[in-house]
Amino acid sequence: MYYICNPFCLAVTKGEEVQISMVKHFRIGLDEKYEISEKWFLDDLEMIDGKEADTDNPWFDMHFKKVYSWEAYSCASKYAFARTLNKLNEMYLHKDLKIVNFDFTYINEEALWSSSNGDCVVLMRICFYASNLLCLSLCPLPG
């Protein structure tokens, strides 16, 4: 199962741990290419820092043994990514994942569905469809 929140991909397989991948997207002529440039395990993630909870910004840090600073496509995609990490952590790891400097009204799943903020639901649907496309493009063809 794949979850994509640009430019990240979260992969769950039966035999392995939950992986976080940095996926680069680029075009060569008319062809679109996707390349996995970095991989981490969700279990190694110590903290995700949204930088400033009170401002609409796309920047966040992921703390592993090293701190990685990222810029999402939008603040909404940053929150969708944090929600997905949180949900996968609850489903598979049950560990204390620190999520700081986010507005938890939009991180908690219950709050999301009770909210009238429909753009988050739309974004999650887009991520779901994009993940299916990426999965198909990265899967080797039987030969």
C-alpha positions in Angstrom: 0.0 0.0 0.0 1.4 3.4 -0.9 0.5 6.9 0.3 1.8 9.9 -1.4 1.9 13.4 -0.1 4.1 15.3 -2.5 7.1 14.8 -2.8 7.0 12.0 -0.3 5.8 8.4 -0.6 4.9 6.2 2.4 5.0 2.5 1.6 3.6 -0.4 3.6 4.5 -4.0 2.7 3.8 -7.3 4.4 7.4 -8.3 4.9 9.0 -4.9 5.7 8.7 -1.9 8.0 6.8 1.2 7.0 9.1 3.3 4.7 9.2 7.0 4.0 10.7 7.8 0.6 11.7 11.1 -1.0 10.4 10.9 -4.5 11.8 13.2 -7.2 9.6 14.0 -10.1 11.0 15.4 -13.3 10.2 15.5 -17.0 12.4 14.5 -19.9 10.7 15.6 -23.1 7.2 14.3 -22.9 8.0 11.6 -20.4 7.5 12.0 -16.7 10.0 10.2 -14.4 9.9 9.4 -10.7 13.1 8.6 -8.8 13.4 7.6 -5.2 16.3 9.7 -3.8 16.1 9.0 -0.1 14.6 6.3 2.2 14.0 6.0 5.9 12.0 3.7 8.2 9.1 5.3 10.0 10.3 3.5 13.2 13.5 5.6 13.0 11.6 8.9 12.9 11.9 10.6 16.2 9.9 13.8 15.6 8.3 15.8 12.8 8.4 19.6 13.4 6.0 21.8 11.5 8.1 24.8 12.3 5.3 27.3 13.1 1.8 26.1 13.8 0.3 29.6 13.6 1.4 30.4 10.1 0.4 29.0 6.7 3.8 27.6 5.6 5.0 24.5 3.8 8.2 24.0 5.8 8.9 21.2 8.2 11.7 19.1 9.7 11.9 15.4 10.1 14.2 14.3 12.9 16.0 11.0 12.4 19.6 10.6 13.7 20.0 13.6 11.4 17.5 16.5 10.9 16.2 16.9 7.4 14.5 20.2 6.4 11.8 20.0 3.7 9.4 22.3 1.9 6.1 20.6 0.9 4.1 21.9 -2.1 1.7 23.6 0.3 0.7 23.8 3.9 -2.2 21.5 3.2 0.2 18.8 1.8 2.4 19.2 4.8 -0.5 18.5 7.1 -1.7 15.6 4.9 1.8 14.1 5.2 1.9 14.6 9.0 -1.6 13.0 9.3 -0.6 10.1 7.2 2.6 9.5 9.3 0.5 9.7 12.5 -2.1 7.3 11.2 0.6 4.7 10.0 2.4 5.1 13.3 -0.9 4.3 15.1 -1.7 1.3 12.8 1.7 -0.4 12.7 4.1 0.9 15.4 2.1 2.2 18.3 5.1 4.3 19.4 5.2 7.8 20.8 5.8 9.8 17.7 6.4 13.5 18.5 4.5 15.8 16.3 5.3 19.4 17.2 4.4 22.9 15.9 1.3 21.7 14.0 -2.3 22.7 14.7 -3.6 19.4 16.2 -7.2 20.3 15.1 -6.0 19.3 11.6 -3.7 16.4 12.6 -6.2 14.3 14.6 -8.4 12.2 12.3 -11.6 12.7 14.3 -11.2 16.5 14.0 -10.6 16.2 10.2 -13.8 14.5 9.4 -15.9 16.7 11.7 -14.4 19.8 10.2 -16.0 21.8 7.5 -12.6 22.2 5.9 -13.2 20.2 2.7 -9.9 21.0 1.1 -8.1 18.5 3.3 -10.5 15.7 2.2 -9.9 16.6 -1.4 -6.2 16.7 -0.9 -6.3 13.2 0.7 -8.2 11.9 -2.3 -5.7 13.4 -4.7 -2.9 11.8 -2.7 -4.7 8.4 -2.9 -5.1 8.6 -6.7 -1.5 9.9 -7.2 -0.2 7.0 -5.0 -1.9 4.5 -7.3 -0.3 6.1 -10.3 3.1 6.1 -8.7 2.8 2.5 -7.5 2.0 1.5 -11.1 4.9 3.4 -12.5 7.4 2.1 -10.0 6.3 -1.6 -10.2 8.3 -3.7 -12.5 6.4 -5.2 -15.5 6.2 -9.0 -15.6 8.4 -10.3 -18.2 
